[in-house]
Amino acid sequence: AVLAVFSKRVKEFATTLGSPETRDYLLKLAVAFLITAVGGLTIGKLGIELPDEIEPVAWATLIGAFVIFGCEAWRKNHPGTVEIGWSVVVAVACAQLLAAIFPGTSRSGASILMAMALGMARPAATEFSFLLGIPTLMAAGGYKILSAFKDGEMHGENWTMIALGTVVSAVAAFIVVKWLIRFVQSHTFNGFAWYRLLLGGALLIYAYSR
């Protein structure tokens, strides 16, 4: 879905490979992806997983809300840039890894906020995050599929239903992602922060009142 939304940008990369700006951008995407891939495999090997208990999920949700509020407040007085420094590349990759182990954290949201915190403009940060998501999600999905085949989990599956589900999911994801990108590029994350604050508070009340 993300690949379809950014098809024009991807075609632009393909037709301007001789441009130093294009090569630099693609190199930074590649490095961020490699850091994410190696880190993700390491997290998997170490057996680090998202917690199932309500309390840590609630606290993580609340902490995330205050991080968003803080980042947005700081950004008001700091105009962003479209330049992508190497510190941003490393930080965005680390943000993706953080999303894998921090409950209630969106991969794209975490990486966009991290890039913005390091000085990138909201639209540029959004584009870099979602473009990085293309190889990241494809690699993660491919790895899970291969692992399922290797472990024999795909034996006897209804491939017609799987194909139908894939198509329906892709169409729905395309619509949602296209809307989400437009929204994120022109709005703050404060709405998401308020949502996390309310949800985290409700979860804490439930957890400690049982």
N, C-alpha and C positions, 0 to 999 in steps of 0.2 A: 504493500500500500504506500509506504513512504517513497519507494523507488518510483512509483507511478506519479505521485504528487510532485516529486522533484525531477521528473523526466527531462524537462527543458534544461535544468541546471546540469544534469548528467551529460546531456548532449553537448552542452557548451564546453564541458571539460574535455569531451572526446574530440571536439573540433579545434581546441586551442591547446593541445598538449605541448606545442612548441613554445608556448608563452611561459616565461619565468614565474609569473604570478600563479598560473594554473599548476605548474609542477610543485611550487612551494606549498600550495593549498593541499594538493593530493598527498604530498609527503607528510604533512602534518596530520592529515586524516589517517594515513597508514600507520604512523607512529602511535597515535592515540589508540587505534584499533589493536595494535600489537601489545601495547601495555594492558589494555582491557582483556585481551585473549589470554595472555600469560597469567595475569592476575586472577582471572576467572577460573582457569584450570587449577591454579594453586589453591584457591578457596575451595574448589570441589574436592581436591585431593586431601585437604585438611579436614574435610567434613563439616565445614562451617555452614550453617543453615539459618534461615530466618526462624526466630522463636515462635512457638505455638501458644505460649501463655499470654493471657490478656494483659497483665501488668506491663511487661516490657513493650508490648505493642502500643499500649496507651501512652506510656511515657515517651516513646519514640515519636509518636504522632504529635504530642504537645511540643516536644523539642523542635521538631521540624517546622511547626507553625511559627515559633519565635525566631528561628533562623530565617525564614522567609520574610517576616516583618522587618527584621534587622537589615537584611540585604536590600530590600526595597527602600527602606528609609535612607540608607547610605547612598543608594543610586540617585536619589533626587538631586543631590548636590554634586554629582560627579558625572559629567557627560561621557558617554561611551565612545569607543573607537571600533572601526571595522577590522583593524589589524589583529592578527592572531599570533601572539607571542608563544614561545616554547613553554613558558610557565603555564599558559592557558591550556596547551595541549596535554601536558602531564596532569594538570589539575582536573580537567574534564574527564580524562580516562579514570582517574582515581574516584571521581564523583560517580561514575558508572559502577565501579566496584562497590562503593559505599551503598548504592541503591540495592545491590544484591544481598546485603546482610543487614540493612537498616529497615525495620518494618515500616510499611506505608510510604516508602520513598519511590518516586517515579524516576526511571533512568533518565528520561529526557528532561524532566523538571530539575533534577539534581545537577545535571551537566550544564543546563542553561544558567541556573543561578550561580554556579561556580564560575562560569565564564564571565558573567556580568559582574560578579564580585571582584574579578581581576581586571575589570575595565572595559570589557567588550560591550558594544551597543546591543540592545535587546534583539533587534532583527538579525544581526550578524551572529549572535550567540545561538539563537534559535536555529538558524540554518546549519551552522556547524554541528550542533547537537543532533539534529535529525539526519543529516548526511552521514554522520558517524554511526548512527543507528542502523543504516542499511547493511554494512558488512557485519556489524556486531550481532544483529538479530538473525541474519542469514546464517552466520557461523554457529550461533547458539542453537538455532533450530536444526541445522544440519547435524550437529554433534548429537543432539538428543535423538534424532531419527536413526542415525547410525548405531547409537548405543542400544536403542530399542530393538533394532534388527539383530544386533550381536547377542543380546540377552534373550532373544526369541519372543519378545513381547508383541511383535507384529503378526505372529502366526495366527491365521484364522480370522483376521480382521476383514470387515466389509469395506473393500476399497472404493466401491461406488459411493457409499455414504461418506467416507473420508474425503473423497474428491469433491462431493457436493458441499460438505461442510467447509472445505478449504475455499471454494469459490464464494460462498455466501459470506464467510468471514473476511475475505479479501475485499469484497465490495463494501461491506459495512465499515471495515477499517479505513478504506480510502476516504469515505465520506467523513468519518469522525476525525481522521488525521488532518484532512484538508481544512476543516473548520477549526481544529485545535491550533494549527500552525498560525492561521490568520489571527486568532484570538490572542495567542501568547505574544505574537510580534507587536501587538498594539495595546495590550492591557497588562497591568501588573499582576503579580501572583497573590496579592492580598486576599482575593476572594478564596483561593485555595487555602490560604493560611487560616482564615476564619473558619472554614470547613474543618480543617484539621484540629483547630482549637476546640470547637464544639464536639467533634467526634472523640477526641482524646479525653476531654472532660467527662463525657458520657461513659466512655469505657472505664475510666478510673472509678467513677461512682458505682458502676456495676461490679467491677472487680472487688472493691473493698466493702461492698454491702452484702456480698454473698454469705 
